[in-house]
Amino acid sequence: MSIRNKKVRTDTLKKKYTLDQFLRKRDREMGM
């Protein structure tokens, strides 16, 4: 169960990181 929770947490962090990257990239493109 704890392993599964850890995986879920990692997936959530990955999604958050990807979203953060996407927003930063979009902001850069809009800033141009």
Buried (B, 14 or more C-beta within 10 A) or exposed (E): EEEEEEEEEEEEEEEEEEEEEEEEEEEEEEEE
